[in-house]
Amino acid sequence: MNIQMVDLYGQYMKIKNEVDQAMQEVIASSVFVKGGKVFEFEENLRNYLNVSEAITCGNGTDALQMAFMALNLQPGDEVITTPFTFVSTLEVLVLLKLKPVLADIDPGTFNISPEKLKEKITPKTRAIVPVHLYGQCAPMEEIMEIARQHGLYVIEDMCQALGADYIFTDGTRTKAGTIGDISCNSFFPTKNLGAFGDGGSVFTNDEKLGAVIRSIANHGMSKKYHYRQIGVNSRLDALQAAILDVKLNYLDQYIAARQEAAAFYDQALGNLPEIAIPERISYSTHSFHQYTIKVKTGRDQLQEYLKHAGIPSMVYYPLPLHLQEAYQFLGYKKGDFPVAEECSQQVLSLPMHTELSQEQLEYITNRIIEFYR
């Protein structure tokens, strides 16, 4: 049985004619950078999320960097984020000479803990970067209230959660990435909305801030060969925009397929005492970029067993950022973030994509159950 972590080819084959036609239109136009397809995709993204500004760029890391540049943060300003995330979240802060300050996570959701976040605020704090890990939102209502109390910016790292809904205590709903001052997204191929290469985007409801970000993405240009600020060169090419624009029409359908697969995993694995299935929360839907269980003992042995059974799995992430060699200069040590450290020893992500069949899901879950017999 050919089981993959993400079946990108299978997904493509179902919409092949639409994707191929969209690519041919770009080729025929010979407008490969910016141009109509990019602008059309940005407009459709704005409509999907109901935001004022959607600025596409080269990748999710660039999106984060441009967000911080647009806020005019100064070297030494403190930015609070999580140690349990992909390195880009921390990397751009260091490159811009900002001071990353880490706060531990909630053991059930893997997202930053508001209580731990509050403990890290100092007079030098300027921003908070919550990461919506694995496809489920961080507790944005609490985080926004903390930010308001202290006059802080909030930059949502939504690279894994495009399409998830946030539900406020009054019952109103909005999309992930529409709550903070700025949000940043990735179109890496394995994302729920994935390109055929790299890509990213920045969202905001502040039109002036959006104009600054758009300028930064294009060398800081205000008009042709006139540069208002220091910028970068980060653009989504028209071929990727055309592909993504087709796939955007299917995003909700893709998320529903992932949620259906997750429900199967829940039912099959939920009673195993050795495993904790992903926690669900009342304030967010889950788009299941990853289906990540916690294995209380023997995680690595289970992963090896699955490998021999032809079942791929991944550990996101095996070492929290504060323990990575490159970030030792931040001064953190083992034991500083015990929840993140424990999770890194327990998490295991199972195959999760739009093309999983019931036969494959049964095979995966039966092998896991078999391991514990």
N, C-alpha and C positions, 0 to 999 in steps of 0.2 A: 504494500500500500504506500503510495507516494504522498507522504504528509509533509507539508512545508509550514514554517512559521508564518509566512505571508505568501499567498499565491497571487502574485502580480500578473502573471501571464494569463491565468484563468480569468481574472477580472477583466483584463484587456480584451480577451476574445469575445466577451459578451457585448462589448460596445465598440468592437473593432471598426465597423463601418463609419460610425460617428467620429471616432478619434482620427482615423485615417483621412477622412474628408476635411476635418478641421486643420490637420497638418498640411494637407495639400493646398488649402486656401492660403496659408501663410507662405508656403513655398512659391505659389503663383504670384503673390503680392510682392515677394522679395523684401518685405519689411520685417526684419528679424529682431530688431531691438526697438523697444517701445511700440508705438503704432497701435492700430485699431484693436487687435486681439487682446493686447495688454489692457487697454482702456476698457474694453467690453468686460473683461474678466473682473477688473477692479469694481466696475459698477455693479456687477452681479454679486460680488462679495459684499459690497455695501448693503445691497438689498437683502441678502440672505441674513446678515447679522443685524440689520437695521442700525447701522452706524453712519456717522457723517463722512468719515474718511477711511479709505482702504488704500494703502500704498504698498505695492508689491516690490520685492527686492530679491537679492541673489540667494539668500538662505536664512534660516532661523537665527543663526548667530549674528549675522548682519542686522537683522531686525532688532535684536536686543541692543546691539551697539548703537544703532541710530536712535533708539528710544532714549538712551541715556545722554547721548550727545544733544538731542533736542531739548532736554530739560536743563541744559547748561549747568550740570553738576560740576563741582570743582574738585581737584585732587585732594584727597583726604576726607571728603564727605563720606559718611557711613551709609551703607545700603544693606538692609537686612534681608536675608533669603535663607533657603534650606540647604543642609549638607547632603540631602538625599535627592539628587537630580542629575541630569546629564551635565557635563562639565561646562557647556556654553554659558549657562546661567551665571557661573562664577568667573569664568574666563574673561568675559568682556569687562567686568568690573575691574579686574586687575590690569587689563590692558589700558584702560582709561584712567588708571591711577586712583580709582575710588577704593574705599576700604570696605571689603565684604565683612559683614557681621552675620554669623550663622545662628539659627535658632532650631531647636529640635522639632521633630515631627510627631504627629498623632500616630499611634501604633496601628490603628485600624484603617485609616484612609491613606497613610503615607504622606499626607500633605502637612505643611507647616502648621504648628500649634499656635493659636492666638495667644494663649497664656505664656508660652515660652517666648513668643515674639515681643510681648509687652516688656518682658524682663530685659530685653536687649536695647531698648530705646535710650539714647543719650542726647545731650544737646547737639551733637554732631550728626545725628541721624537725619537723612534727607528723603529716603525712599524705602519702600518695601517691595520685594519681588516674590509674590506667591506663585508657586508652580502647580498647575493643575495636573498632577501626575497620573499617568496610566489612562486618563480620559475622564476623571472625576474632579469636579471643581473643589478648590480650597474654600474654606468658610469665608467668603468674600464680604458678607454683611458685617461680620465681626471685624474683619480686617479693615474695611472702609471706615468703620466707626473709630477704630484705633488711629487710623491715618488722619481723620478729621480732628480728633482731639489734640494731635501733636503737629498738625500742619505738614503732613508728609505726602509725597507722591506715591502712587501705587501703579506698578508696571506688572501686568499679568503676563506670565509666561504660559501661554496656552498652546504650546507646540504639540501637546499630546491630546488636546481636548476640543478641537474645532468641532462644532455641532452639538456639544453637550449643552443642556439647559441649566440655568441657575434659578432656583425657586426661593423667593424672599419670604419672610415670615408672614407677610400680608397676602401671600398667595400669588403675587405677580411673578412673571417669568421673563427671563431674558437669556440671551446666548452667552456662553463663556466668552470672555474677551471683550465684553461691552460695559464693564462695570468700573474698572480702574481708569486712571488718566490715559494710559496707553496700554495696548496689549500687543504681543509679539507671537507670530505663528511660523511654523515650518511646513513646507510642502515636500519634505524628504520622501522618496518613493514609498516607504513603508507606512507613512502616516495614513489616517483615515481618508484624507484627501491628498493623494500623493502624486507628484509629477513623475516624469520619465527622466528625472535628473534632480538637481538641487533647485530650491526656490523658497521664498519666504514672503511674509507680509507683516505690516504694522497697521493697527487699527486705533482710531481715536474718535471721540465725539467733539473734540475741540478743533474747529476748522483752522484756526491760526497755527496751532501746534501741528496739524496735518500738513499745512503748507511748508512749515520748517522741515519736517521729516522728509517730505517729497524733494525739497531742495538738497538736503543732506545726501539723499540717495543718488543724486545726480551732480556730484562734485561740489555741492554748495551753490549751485547755479541759480540765479534769480531770473535771468533771461540769457539768451545765447551769448556765451563767453563773458558774462558778468557774474562775479562770484560774491555773494553776500556773506558767506560763512565758510568755515572749513567743512568739507564734505568727504564723501567716499564715492566709489564707483560700485554700486550694487543694484543690479537691474534684473528683473525676471524677463527672460527672452520670450519672444512672441510664440514660438513653438510650444514652450511649456505652458504659457497662458492659454493657448488654444486647447491643449489636452486637459488642463485643469478646469477650464470652463465647461467642457463636456462632462467631466466627472462630478462637478459641483451639482449638476442636475440629479445625480444619483446619491449624493452624500447621505441624505436621510435614510434612503433605502439601504445603503451600506451599513449605517449605524444600527438599523433595525436587525440586519442579518447578524451583526456582531453581538447584539443584545440577546438574540435568539440562541446563538451558540453559548453565550455566557450562562443563560438560564439552564441549558442542558448540563454544562459543567457543574453548576450549583446543585442541581438535582442529584447528579451522580456522585458528587464528591462531598456534599454537605454534611454527611453523617460520619465521615472518617475522622476519628479523634486526633489523628496525627496531622491533619491539614486544617487550615483556616481559609475558607473561600473569601473572595473580596467583599469587604464590608460595603453595604449600601447606606446612603445617608439621605435624610429627608430634603435637604436643600439643593441637591444636584442629581441630575440624571447621569448615567455613566455611558460614555461613547465607546468604551473598551478598546482603546488603542492597544492596550495589553490586558490579558486576563492573568492576573498575578495572584498566586496562592502563597500562603506562608506555610512552610514545612517545618514543624516544630523540632524534629530530629531527623538526621540522615538526609538532608537536602541533596548533597552532592551524590550520595549513593543512589537516590531516586533518579536524579538526572542521568547518571550513567546507565541505569537500568532502562530508562526510556530511550536513550541513544541506541542501545543494542537492539531495542524493539523497533527501531526506525522512526522514532518520534523525536523531533527536535524540541528543544526548550532553551530558554535564555535566562540569565541572571541580570536583572536591571535593578540595582547596581551592586557589584561585588564588594566595593570599597567606598564608603562615604567620602565626599570631597575633602573633608578636613584631615583625612588620613592619607591622601594621595601625596606622593613624593613632591610633585610640583608646587603644592600649596602648604608645605610645612612652614614656610616663612610667616604664615598667618598666626602661628603660635598656638594652635590647638593641639590637643593630644588625645590619645585613646581614653575613652571614658567621659569625654566632654559632652557627647551627644549619644547617650546610651540607647535611646529608642532607634535612632538611625543605624547605629552599629549593630544592634540585634536584628533589625529588619534585613540588613545586608547579608546576614548569615542564614536567613530563612526564606527570602523571596525566590520564587521560581515562576517564570512566565511561560504559559502553555501556548500551543499554536492558536492564533486568533486572526481570522480574516474572513472575508465575505464569501469565500468559496468552500468553507468547511461543510462536508456532508454529514448526515447522521451516522453513516457507517464509519467515517473517520472519527467522529466524536465518541462513538461507542468503543472503538478500538483504543483510543487514547485513555479514556476513563477506565476501561476494563484492565488495561495494563497497570494503571496506578493502583487500583483496588487489589490487583493480583500481587503487587509489590508488598502490600501490607498484610497479606494472608500468612 
